[in-house]
C-alpha cells in the first residue's frame, strides 16, 4: 500500500469509529463516567481525522529526481616506459 491508500483507509476507519461512537453515545444504559470517556475518545478521534484530512488536502511534493550528471570527458595521459 502506498501513502495515499493508507491515509484513505485510516480516514474510513476513523469515520466508521465515530459513527459507531455516536450511536453508542445514545445508549441510555451508559454510565456518566463511560459517557464522558466516550466523548473524550471521540474528541481524540476527531482530531486524528482532521489531521489525516489535512494531510490529504496538502499538495503532494514532486518526487525528487537526481540531478543530471554533467559528463565531461576525462583528460587522457599517455604514459610510455
URMOWO-V510813 format. One record per pair of residues at least 12 apart in sequence whose ideal C-beta (glycine too) atoms are under 6 Angstrom apart, sorted by sequence separation. I is the first residue (numbers start at 1). J is the second residue. If there is no record, write none. Layout:
I;J
I;J
This chain:
25;38
21;38
21;42
18;45
17;45
14;45
14;48
14;49
11;52
10;52
7;52
7;56
